[in-house]
Amino acid sequence: MLRKFLYSLLIIAGLLGGMYGYSLVRTDFRTDDDVAHKWRDYEGQWVVVNYFALWCAPCLREMPELNQFYLHDGEQTTLFAISYDDVSQDELVEIKRKFDIQFPVITHAEQPLPMEKPNSLPATFIIGPDGEVKKQLLGEQSAASLRSAIDILKTL
């Protein structure tokens, strides 16, 4: 009886250890530069995720503003984009070149993202330091509007 109990404990400990080990090595998403990311790496930070599409004129108009935000606020806030439409890696390279997108684009989510795919574009999500979506911004954004929205959220 004691032997069965000890054997059961060893099995449970092995399963828990395996699950913990997997959680340390699994990735949540990859970006266009083939870097693997984990959401937990961004705990304690503000993250902005912007959905865009080639057929969305306001999405393309806001890209220079998003670049400005990325270049000036990138140390304080992480910015990612996601193509609303499924595009190949080659198409994404061309899109980034053509529209001078200077920040990482999420290409493959291996785990669920903290937000649902939006129904309209452009859509920008602000994720708080706790990993939860704090605000969804619809419509064209500027670097100043993103800074302002995050500053307001920090005071809540």
C-alpha positions as CSV (number, residue, x, y, z in Angstrom):
1,M,0.0,0.0,0.0
2,L,2.8,2.4,0.9
3,R,4.7,1.5,-2.2
4,K,1.6,2.4,-4.4
5,F,1.2,5.7,-2.6
6,L,4.9,6.6,-3.1
7,Y,4.7,5.5,-6.7
8,S,1.6,7.7,-7.2
9,L,3.4,10.7,-5.6
10,L,6.3,10.2,-7.9
11,I,4.0,10.2,-11.0
12,I,2.2,13.3,-9.8
13,A,5.6,15.1,-9.1
14,G,6.9,14.1,-12.5
15,L,3.7,15.5,-14.2
16,L,3.9,18.7,-12.3
17,G,7.6,19.1,-13.0
18,G,7.0,18.5,-16.7
19,M,4.1,21.0,-16.8
20,Y,6.3,23.6,-15.1
21,G,9.2,22.9,-17.4
22,Y,6.9,23.3,-20.4
23,S,5.6,26.6,-19.2
24,L,9.2,27.9,-19.0
25,V,10.1,27.1,-22.6
26,R,6.8,27.6,-24.5
27,T,6.4,30.7,-26.4
28,D,3.2,32.7,-26.9
29,F,3.9,34.3,-30.2
30,R,6.6,35.0,-32.8
31,T,7.3,38.3,-34.6
32,D,8.5,38.9,-38.2
33,D,12.1,38.8,-37.1
34,D,11.5,35.2,-36.0
35,V,11.9,36.1,-32.3
36,A,9.8,34.1,-29.9
37,H,8.0,36.0,-27.2
38,K,6.2,35.2,-23.9
39,W,3.6,37.5,-22.5
40,R,5.0,36.9,-19.0
41,D,8.2,38.6,-20.2
42,Y,6.2,41.8,-20.4
43,E,4.7,41.7,-16.9
44,G,5.1,45.0,-15.3
45,Q,5.2,46.8,-18.6
46,W,2.7,48.5,-20.9
47,V,2.2,46.9,-24.3
48,V,0.4,48.3,-27.3
49,V,-0.9,46.0,-30.0
50,N,-2.2,47.5,-33.3
51,Y,-4.3,45.6,-35.9
52,F,-3.9,46.8,-39.5
53,A,-4.7,45.8,-43.0
54,L,-3.6,46.9,-46.5
55,W,-7.2,47.7,-47.5
56,C,-7.6,50.0,-44.5
57,A,-6.6,53.5,-45.4
58,P,-6.6,54.9,-41.8
59,C,-4.4,51.9,-40.8
60,L,-1.8,52.9,-43.3
61,R,-2.1,56.6,-42.5
62,E,-1.3,56.0,-38.8
63,M,1.8,53.9,-39.5
64,P,4.2,57.0,-39.4
65,E,2.6,58.0,-36.0
66,L,3.0,54.4,-34.7
67,N,6.7,54.5,-35.8
68,Q,7.1,57.8,-34.0
69,F,5.6,56.2,-30.8
70,Y,7.8,53.2,-31.2
71,L,11.0,55.2,-31.6
72,H,10.2,57.7,-28.8
73,D,8.3,55.6,-26.3
74,G,9.8,52.2,-27.0
75,E,11.8,52.0,-23.8
76,Q,8.6,52.6,-21.7
77,T,6.0,50.8,-23.8
78,T,6.4,47.9,-26.2
79,L,4.6,48.1,-29.5
80,F,3.5,45.3,-31.8
81,A,1.4,45.2,-34.9
82,I,-0.7,42.3,-36.3
83,S,-1.9,42.0,-39.9
84,Y,-5.6,41.6,-39.9
85,D,-5.4,39.4,-43.0
86,D,-3.3,36.3,-43.2
87,V,-0.2,37.2,-45.2
88,S,2.9,35.1,-46.1
89,Q,6.3,36.0,-44.6
90,D,7.4,37.3,-48.0
91,E,4.2,39.5,-48.3
92,L,4.9,40.8,-44.7
93,V,8.4,41.8,-45.6
94,E,7.2,43.7,-48.6
95,I,4.4,45.4,-46.5
96,K,6.9,46.5,-43.9
97,R,9.3,47.8,-46.5
98,K,6.6,49.6,-48.5
99,F,4.9,51.3,-45.5
100,D,8.2,51.7,-43.5
101,I,6.9,49.8,-40.5
102,Q,9.7,50.0,-38.0
103,F,8.3,47.9,-35.2
104,P,7.8,44.2,-34.8
105,V,4.8,42.5,-36.4
106,I,3.3,39.4,-34.7
107,T,3.2,36.7,-37.3
108,H,2.2,33.6,-35.4
109,A,0.3,33.3,-32.1
110,E,1.1,29.9,-30.5
111,Q,-1.1,30.7,-27.5
112,P,-4.2,32.9,-27.3
113,L,-3.5,36.6,-27.4
114,P,-5.0,38.7,-24.6
115,M,-7.5,40.3,-27.0
116,E,-10.0,39.0,-29.5
117,K,-9.5,39.9,-33.2
118,P,-11.4,43.2,-33.7
119,N,-14.5,43.6,-35.9
120,S,-13.3,46.9,-37.3
121,L,-10.0,48.7,-38.1
122,P,-7.8,50.3,-37.2
123,A,-7.9,48.8,-33.7
124,T,-5.3,49.4,-31.0
125,F,-5.2,47.6,-27.7
126,I,-3.4,48.8,-24.6
127,I,-2.4,46.0,-22.3
128,G,-1.5,46.9,-18.7
129,P,1.4,45.7,-16.6
130,D,-0.8,42.9,-15.3
131,G,-1.2,41.4,-18.8
132,E,-4.9,42.4,-19.1
133,V,-6.4,44.6,-21.9
134,K,-7.0,48.0,-20.3
135,K,-8.4,49.8,-23.3
136,Q,-9.3,49.3,-26.9
137,L,-8.9,52.3,-29.2
138,L,-10.8,52.3,-32.4
139,G,-9.9,54.5,-35.3
140,E,-6.7,56.2,-36.4
141,Q,-4.2,56.9,-33.6
142,S,-1.3,59.3,-33.2
143,A,1.8,59.0,-31.0
144,A,0.3,61.7,-28.8
145,S,-3.1,60.0,-28.5
146,L,-1.4,56.7,-27.5
147,R,0.8,58.5,-24.9
148,S,-2.2,60.3,-23.5
149,A,-4.3,57.1,-23.2
150,I,-1.5,55.3,-21.4
151,D,-0.9,58.2,-19.1
152,I,-4.6,58.3,-18.2
153,L,-4.7,54.5,-17.6
154,K,-1.6,54.8,-15.3
155,T,-3.6,57.1,-13.0
156,L,-6.5,54.8,-12.6
